[in-house]
């Protein structure tokens, strides 16, 4: 029973690690059109407490969230 649980957790760990690695390796780009990202940035949405997470995913380049 414990061996089966260990194997399941090990497999889940491998897939989770691969998914995170793929996200980190994505090129720095906006998922939305530039005009929308620039408009949102001008309204201060890149750093807003309720919108920063969404902006980081959708407008990473425009909001300057990309790694150097």
N, CA and C atoms as an extended XYZ file, in Angstrom:
204
Properties=species:S:1:pos:R:3:atomname:S:1:resname:S:1:resid:I:1 pbc="F F F"
N         0.822       -1.193        0.000 N   UNK     1
C         0.000        0.000        0.000 CA  UNK     1
C         0.868        1.260        0.000 C   UNK     1
N         1.865        1.278        0.871 N   UNK     2
C         2.739        2.451        0.931 CA  UNK     2
C         3.589        2.579       -0.325 C   UNK     2
N         3.954        1.454       -0.902 N   UNK     3
C         4.755        1.485       -2.126 CA  UNK     3
C         3.938        2.096       -3.258 C   UNK     3
N         2.680        1.716       -3.359 N   UNK     4
C         1.816        2.269       -4.399 CA  UNK     4
C         1.633        3.774       -4.222 C   UNK     4
N         1.432        4.201       -2.998 N   UNK     5
C         1.297        5.626       -2.715 CA  UNK     5
C         2.574        6.369       -3.075 C   UNK     5
N         3.706        5.799       -2.741 N   UNK     6
C         4.996        6.410       -3.060 CA  UNK     6
C         5.176        6.555       -4.568 C   UNK     6
N         4.827        5.523       -5.319 N   UNK     7
C         4.967        5.558       -6.776 CA  UNK     7
C         4.054        6.634       -7.373 C   UNK     7
N         2.832        6.723       -6.905 N   UNK     8
C         1.900        7.736       -7.406 CA  UNK     8
C         2.436        9.137       -7.123 C   UNK     8
N         2.911        9.370       -5.917 N   UNK     9
C         3.458       10.684       -5.574 CA  UNK     9
C         4.704       10.997       -6.389 C   UNK     9
N         5.520       10.017       -6.631 N   UNK    10
C         6.726       10.212       -7.430 CA  UNK    10
C         6.369       10.600       -8.863 C   UNK    10
N         5.409        9.926       -9.448 N   UNK    11
C         4.981       10.228      -10.817 CA  UNK    11
C         4.382       11.636      -10.888 C   UNK    11
N         3.546       11.996       -9.929 N   UNK    12
C         2.965       13.340       -9.909 CA  UNK    12
C         4.041       14.406       -9.778 C   UNK    12
N         5.046       14.132       -8.983 N   UNK    13
C         6.140       15.081       -8.800 CA  UNK    13
C         6.891       15.305      -10.107 C   UNK    13
N         7.139       14.268      -10.864 N   UNK    14
C         7.862       14.385      -12.129 CA  UNK    14
C         7.070       15.231      -13.119 C   UNK    14
N         5.771       14.966      -13.252 N   UNK    15
C         4.956       15.724      -14.196 CA  UNK    15
C         4.823       17.183      -13.775 C   UNK    15
N         4.700       17.435      -12.498 N   UNK    16
C         4.615       18.813      -12.006 CA  UNK    16
C         5.900       19.556      -12.291 C   UNK    16
N         7.034       18.923      -12.072 N   UNK    17
C         8.330       19.553      -12.316 CA  UNK    17
C         8.490       19.895      -13.797 C   UNK    17
N         8.085       18.995      -14.685 N   UNK    18
C         8.196       19.246      -16.123 CA  UNK    18
C         7.297       20.401      -16.545 C   UNK    18
N         6.105       20.490      -15.998 N   UNK    19
C         5.187       21.577      -16.348 CA  UNK    19
C         5.748       22.922      -15.907 C   UNK    19
N         6.329       22.979      -14.731 N   UNK    20
C         6.921       24.222      -14.239 CA  UNK    20
C         8.114       24.606      -15.091 C   UNK    20
N         8.928       23.650      -15.485 N   UNK    21
C        10.095       23.934      -16.320 CA  UNK    21
C         9.670       24.493      -17.671 C   UNK    21
N         8.591       23.978      -18.240 N   UNK    22
C         8.124       24.469      -19.529 CA  UNK    22
C         7.616       25.898      -19.422 C   UNK    22
N         6.952       26.244      -18.340 N   UNK    23
C         6.449       27.602      -18.147 CA  UNK    23
C         7.605       28.578      -18.031 C   UNK    23
N         8.657       28.200      -17.286 N   UNK    24
C         9.804       29.078      -17.090 CA  UNK    24
C        10.585       29.315      -18.375 C   UNK    24
N        10.513       28.394      -19.333 N   UNK    25
C        11.302       28.503      -20.550 CA  UNK    25
C        10.572       29.222      -21.686 C   UNK    25
N         9.346       29.664      -21.446 N   UNK    26
C         8.600       30.335      -22.501 CA  UNK    26
C         9.247       31.677      -22.822 C   UNK    26
N         9.232       32.065      -24.081 N   UNK    27
C         9.806       33.363      -24.450 CA  UNK    27
C         8.986       34.503      -23.856 C   UNK    27
N         9.639       35.623      -23.706 N   UNK    28
C         8.982       36.799      -23.140 CA  UNK    28
C         8.113       37.446      -24.212 C   UNK    28
N         6.803       37.322      -24.060 N   UNK    29
C         5.898       37.935      -25.026 CA  UNK    29
C         4.539       38.159      -24.380 C   UNK    29
N         3.760       39.006      -25.006 N   UNK    30
C         2.393       39.259      -24.564 CA  UNK    30
C         1.465       38.259      -25.235 C   UNK    30
N         0.488       37.761      -24.493 N   UNK    31
C        -0.498       36.859      -25.075 CA  UNK    31
C        -1.640       37.637      -25.723 C   UNK    31
N        -1.820       38.862      -25.307 N   UNK    32
C        -2.846       39.727      -25.899 CA  UNK    32
C        -2.200       40.662      -26.908 C   UNK    32
N        -3.024       41.333      -27.692 N   UNK    33
C        -2.497       42.309      -28.644 CA  UNK    33
C        -1.822       43.445      -27.879 C   UNK    33
N        -0.784       43.984      -28.471 N   UNK    34
C         0.013       45.024      -27.827 CA  UNK    34
C        -0.833       46.215      -27.402 C   UNK    34
N        -1.792       46.609      -28.229 N   UNK    35
C        -2.600       47.791      -27.892 CA  UNK    35
C        -3.394       47.582      -26.604 C   UNK    35
N        -3.854       46.351      -26.357 N   UNK    36
C        -4.598       46.080      -25.133 CA  UNK    36
C        -3.673       46.103      -23.918 C   UNK    36
N        -2.498       45.527      -24.072 N   UNK    37
C        -1.541       45.505      -22.965 CA  UNK    37
C        -1.051       46.909      -22.634 C   UNK    37
N        -0.789       47.699      -23.653 N   UNK    38
C        -0.335       49.075      -23.415 CA  UNK    38
C        -1.431       49.909      -22.753 C   UNK    38
N        -2.667       49.703      -23.163 N   UNK    39
C        -3.788       50.415      -22.554 CA  UNK    39
C        -3.928       50.035      -21.080 C   UNK    39
N        -3.831       48.746      -20.795 N   UNK    40
C        -3.931       48.283      -19.409 CA  UNK    40
C        -2.781       48.827      -18.568 C   UNK    40
N        -1.584       48.866      -19.141 N   UNK    41
C        -0.421       49.388      -18.418 CA  UNK    41
C        -0.610       50.866      -18.100 C   UNK    41
N        -1.126       51.623      -19.061 N   UNK    42
C        -1.325       53.060      -18.840 CA  UNK    42
C        -2.362       53.330      -17.745 C   UNK    42
N        -3.244       52.359      -17.501 N   UNK    43
C        -4.251       52.493      -16.444 CA  UNK    43
C        -3.751       51.979      -15.098 C   UNK    43
N        -2.493       51.501      -15.063 N   UNK    44
C        -1.909       51.024      -13.812 CA  UNK    44
C        -2.297       49.609      -13.434 C   UNK    44
N        -2.799       48.839      -14.386 N   UNK    45
C        -3.247       47.485      -14.079 CA  UNK    45
C        -2.104       46.485      -13.917 C   UNK    45
N        -0.919       46.815      -14.404 N   UNK    46
C         0.216       45.892      -14.289 CA  UNK    46
C         0.594       45.639      -12.833 C   UNK    46
N         0.414       46.641      -11.993 N   UNK    47
C         0.808       46.523      -10.592 CA  UNK    47
C        -0.368       46.585       -9.632 C   UNK    47
N        -1.564       46.525      -10.156 N   UNK    48
C        -2.748       46.573       -9.294 CA  UNK    48
C        -2.847       45.324       -8.435 C   UNK    48
N        -3.293       45.450       -7.197 N   UNK    49
C        -3.355       44.294       -6.300 CA  UNK    49
C        -4.282       43.182       -6.798 C   UNK    49
N        -5.303       43.530       -7.534 N   UNK    50
C        -6.249       42.525       -8.028 CA  UNK    50
C        -5.956       42.087       -9.457 C   UNK    50
N        -5.105       42.810      -10.160 N   UNK    51
C        -4.892       42.527      -11.582 CA  UNK    51
C        -3.469       42.109      -11.935 C   UNK    51
N        -2.536       42.225      -11.018 N   UNK    52
C        -1.128       41.949      -11.327 CA  UNK    52
C        -0.910       40.513      -11.805 C   UNK    52
N        -1.568       39.544      -11.194 N   UNK    53
C        -1.398       38.147      -11.595 CA  UNK    53
C        -1.843       37.901      -13.026 C   UNK    53
N        -2.980       38.440      -13.369 N   UNK    54
C        -3.497       38.303      -14.731 CA  UNK    54
C        -2.587       39.005      -15.727 C   UNK    54
N        -2.143       40.193      -15.378 N   UNK    55
C        -1.274       40.958      -16.276 CA  UNK    55
C         0.073       40.265      -16.458 C   UNK    55
N         0.555       39.615      -15.419 N   UNK    56
C         1.827       38.894      -15.523 CA  UNK    56
C         1.712       37.755      -16.529 C   UNK    56
N         0.552       37.105      -16.572 N   UNK    57
C         0.349       35.999      -17.512 CA  UNK    57
C         0.043       36.489      -18.923 C   UNK    57
N        -0.744       37.548      -19.058 N   UNK    58
C        -1.233       37.975      -20.366 CA  UNK    58
C        -0.395       39.057      -21.036 C   UNK    58
N         0.282       39.889      -20.249 N   UNK    59
C         1.034       41.028      -20.807 CA  UNK    59
C         2.428       41.111      -20.187 C   UNK    59
N         3.114       40.008      -20.117 N   UNK    60
C         4.410       39.947      -19.433 CA  UNK    60
C         5.433       40.911      -20.014 C   UNK    60
N         5.500       41.008      -21.321 N   UNK    61
C         6.501       41.871      -21.956 CA  UNK    61
C         6.189       43.348      -21.719 C   UNK    61
N         4.973       43.750      -21.992 N   UNK    62
C         4.586       45.148      -21.833 CA  UNK    62
C         4.699       45.602      -20.381 C   UNK    62
N         4.320       44.738      -19.454 N   UNK    63
C         4.364       45.089      -18.031 CA  UNK    63
C         5.745       44.871      -17.413 C   UNK    63
N         6.703       44.454      -18.219 N   UNK    64
C         8.098       44.282      -17.798 CA  UNK    64
C         8.257       43.245      -16.686 C   UNK    64
N         7.542       42.130      -16.811 N   UNK    65
C         7.664       41.040      -15.855 CA  UNK    65
C         8.710       40.011      -16.273 C   UNK    65
N         9.252       40.128      -17.448 N   UNK    66
C        10.190       39.134      -17.968 CA  UNK    66
C        11.540       39.225      -17.272 C   UNK    66
N        12.181       38.078      -17.182 N   UNK    67
C        13.517       38.035      -16.593 CA  UNK    67
C        14.511       38.673      -17.546 C   UNK    67
N        15.506       39.275      -16.979 N   UNK    68
C        16.528       39.947      -17.806 CA  UNK    68
C        17.411       38.965      -18.524 C   UNK    68
